[in-house]
């Protein structure tokens, strides 16, 4: 497939199962790759690809090699966000439902319940969730031992 170089044309990846968006990006192995014309708001091409983690351990690198520039998904862990961002991919999270409906809504710029996650600081996301687990609500809760 030839590279998508025109700025009005993009290739996105959507993890799926059946006809729906996969609820957790980190569990996905099957992706719908969609090439779309953003000015015309139409799908130019789509194909279904299976990621093989034994051949390419990094899903982010695999998607980049497939000339994908962004991902539309539902739930996605901050480590996956960081990996995708490090490859230069944008992420729209919180999208769910039928694959075709999500693609059409995205092309119209009307994807309900979704959030552009690319601008977030994923490092803070991961650190804050770790510190919440470690520290809970107070620095030294009763019954909790201090590290030795």
HELIX and SHEET records of a PDB file:
HELIX    1   1 UNK A   25  UNK A   27  5                                   3    
HELIX    2   2 UNK A   59  UNK A   65  1                                   7    
HELIX    3   3 UNK A   78  UNK A   86  1                                   9    
HELIX    4   4 UNK A   99  UNK A  108  1                                  10    
HELIX    5   5 UNK A  122  UNK A  135  1                                  14    
SHEET    1   A 4 UNK A  20  UNK A  21  0                                        
SHEET    2   A 4 UNK A   9  UNK A  17 -1                                        
SHEET    3   A 4 UNK A  30  UNK A  37 -1                                        
SHEET    4   A 4 UNK A  42  UNK A  50 -1                                        
SHEET    1   B 5 UNK A  20  UNK A  21  0                                        
SHEET    2   B 5 UNK A   9  UNK A  17 -1                                        
SHEET    3   B 5 UNK A  70  UNK A  72  1                                        
SHEET    4   B 5 UNK A  90  UNK A  93  1                                        
SHEET    5   B 5 UNK A 115  UNK A 116 -1                                        
END                                                                             
